[in-house]
């Protein structure tokens, strides 16, 4: 089943009763950046992983077994939906500024999935800034960016990313109150995470761009070096 066929079936399912059954039939697609993301986490002792998607039990098991990490799940799609329902979308930038209570440089890896596709620029910039703050030096951040016109989609959906193995993901769409926004081009993506280094940037045949970022190790020392003491 192609992605377009899947979204077409979801459009027919207006009452949502068969959504889970349909989603379970979602296609399995290759990922070019998941494997290097895992390899990077595996080099760290007891890594801390932050997942910005909905809870997926099999993913928690997979990452726990593969890299022995501690996982925190912060479902930002639920935050987006709540702001849409309450008519407070314009407050998202300020919300993301205080969304994460964790101390700076305490996370080794972040799974953003495609959450940035559902945000306007101002909110995306605030979120990116906070995620950069959370990453430890040499930490990794994985993010997906759609390149297709979101107006071609039959209805707003988020994506539940289910890890099949180290190099394959299943994309399970589910209903969203917040549609995807204007696609981000390469230049916009680079500016969004201007303090991180892009180590992988792959455009898949599915019109999805997979990007892997790394926080430079020097970022920690450059910000805290201060003024040298005179002898």
C-alpha positions in Angstrom: 0.0 0.0 0.0 1.4 3.4 -0.9 1.2 6.4 1.4 -1.3 8.1 -0.9 -3.5 5.1 -0.7 -3.3 5.0 3.0 -4.3 8.6 3.5 -7.1 8.1 1.0 -8.5 5.2 3.2 -8.2 7.4 6.2 -10.3 10.1 4.5 -13.1 7.6 3.9 -13.0 6.6 7.6 -14.8 9.7 8.8 -15.9 8.4 12.1 -12.4 7.1 13.0 -13.6 3.7 14.0 -11.2 1.8 11.8 -8.3 4.1 12.1 -6.1 1.8 14.2 -6.7 -1.1 11.9 -5.9 0.9 8.9 -2.8 2.4 10.5 -1.5 -1.1 11.3 -1.4 -1.7 7.6 0.8 1.4 7.0 3.8 0.8 4.8 7.2 0.2 6.2 9.8 2.6 4.8 13.6 2.7 5.0 15.4 5.2 7.2 18.9 6.4 6.4 19.5 8.2 9.6 18.1 6.0 12.4 21.0 3.6 12.3 23.7 6.4 12.7 21.5 7.9 15.5 21.5 4.6 17.3 25.3 4.1 16.7 26.0 7.5 18.3 23.9 6.8 21.3 25.6 3.4 21.8 28.9 5.1 22.4 27.5 6.8 25.5 27.1 5.4 29.0 23.5 5.1 30.1 22.3 7.7 27.5 19.2 9.8 28.1 16.7 9.9 25.2 13.9 12.4 24.7 11.1 11.3 22.4 8.8 14.1 21.2 6.2 11.8 19.7 3.3 9.8 21.3 4.1 6.8 23.5 4.8 3.7 21.4 5.4 0.7 23.6 7.5 -1.2 21.1 9.7 1.8 20.6 10.4 2.1 24.3 11.4 -1.6 24.3 13.5 -1.3 21.2 15.6 1.7 22.4 16.0 0.2 25.8 17.3 -3.0 24.4 19.5 -1.5 21.7 21.3 1.2 23.6 20.2 0.7 27.2 18.9 4.3 27.5 16.6 6.1 29.9 13.6 7.4 27.9 11.4 10.4 28.4 8.4 10.8 26.2 7.0 14.3 25.7 4.1 14.2 23.2 4.2 17.6 21.6 1.3 16.7 19.2 -1.0 16.7 22.2 0.3 20.1 23.1 -0.4 21.4 19.6 -3.9 20.0 19.6 -4.7 21.6 23.0 -3.6 25.0 21.8 -5.7 24.6 18.6 -8.8 23.6 20.5 -8.4 26.5 23.0 -7.7 29.0 20.2 -4.2 29.8 21.6 -1.9 28.8 18.7 -0.3 32.2 18.9 0.9 31.3 22.4 3.0 28.3 21.2 6.3 30.2 21.1 6.0 31.3 24.7 4.8 27.8 25.7 7.8 26.1 24.2 10.1 28.5 26.0 9.0 26.9 29.3 7.9 23.5 28.1 10.9 21.5 29.3 11.9 21.6 33.0 15.1 19.6 32.4 18.4 21.3 33.1 20.7 22.3 30.2 22.9 19.7 28.6 21.3 16.6 30.3 20.0 14.8 27.2 22.1 12.6 24.8 19.6 12.1 22.0 16.3 13.7 20.8 13.7 12.2 18.5 11.8 15.1 16.9 10.3 12.9 14.2 8.2 15.3 12.0 6.8 17.6 14.7 8.3 20.7 13.1 6.1 20.2 10.0 3.1 21.2 12.1 4.6 24.5 13.4 4.9 28.0 12.2 8.4 29.5 12.1 8.2 31.4 15.4 7.1 28.4 17.4 9.6 26.1 15.6 12.5 28.5 16.5 11.6 28.6 20.2 11.4 24.8 20.3 14.6 24.3 18.4 16.4 26.7 20.8 15.1 24.7 23.9 16.1 21.4 22.3 19.6 22.7 21.6 19.9 23.8 25.2 18.9 20.3 26.5 21.5 18.5 24.3 24.8 17.5 25.9 27.9 18.2 23.8 28.2 15.6 21.1 24.5 14.8 21.6 22.3 13.8 18.6 19.0 15.1 17.3 16.9 13.4 14.6 14.3 15.3 12.7 12.1 14.7 9.6 10.9 17.4 7.3 8.3 16.9 4.6 8.9 18.4 1.2 5.5 17.9 -0.4 2.7 20.5 -0.4 0.6 19.8 2.7 -2.5 21.0 0.8 -2.4 17.7 -1.1 -3.2 15.7 2.0 -6.9 14.7 2.4 -7.1 15.8 6.0 -4.8 16.9 8.9 -2.8 14.0 10.4 0.1 13.4 12.7 2.4 10.4 12.3 3.2 7.8 14.8 6.7 6.5 14.0 7.0 2.8 14.8 10.6 1.4 14.8 10.7 -1.9 12.9 14.4 -2.4 13.0 17.6 -0.3 12.9 16.9 0.9 9.3 13.1 0.7 8.9 10.2 2.7 10.2 6.4 2.3 9.9 4.5 5.5 9.5 1.0 5.3 11.1 -1.1 8.4 10.6 -3.6 9.5 13.1 -6.1 12.4 13.4 -4.7 15.9 14.0 -6.2 19.2 14.9 -3.1 21.0 13.5 -2.4 20.6 9.8 1.1 20.6 8.4 2.5 24.0 7.6 4.6 25.3 4.7 7.5 22.9 4.0 11.0 23.9 5.2 13.8 24.1 2.6 17.3 23.2 3.4 18.3 26.8 4.3 15.5 27.1 6.8 16.4 23.8 8.4 20.0 24.9 8.8 19.0 28.2 10.4 16.5 26.5 12.7 19.4 24.6 14.3 22.2 27.0 13.7 24.2 25.9 16.7 24.1 22.2 15.7 26.1 20.5 13.0 24.3 18.5 10.3 25.9 15.1 9.9 23.3 13.4 7.7 20.8 15.0 5.3 18.9 12.5 3.1 15.9 13.1 0.9 13.9 9.9 0.5 11.7 8.9 -2.4 8.7 9.5 -0.1 9.4 13.2 -0.2 10.6 13.1 3.4 13.9 14.7 4.3 15.7 13.0 7.2 18.3 15.1 9.1 20.7 14.1 11.8 22.2 16.9 13.9 25.1 16.8 16.4 25.9 19.3 19.0 29.6 20.3 18.7 31.7 19.3 21.7 33.2 22.8 21.8 29.8 24.3 22.4 30.0 23.5 26.1 33.4 25.2 26.6 32.9 28.2 24.4 29.9 29.4 26.4 31.4 28.9 29.8 35.1 29.8 29.2 34.6 33.4 30.4 37.4 35.9 30.7 40.8 34.4 31.4 42.4 35.2 34.7 45.5 37.4 34.5 48.5 36.0 36.3 
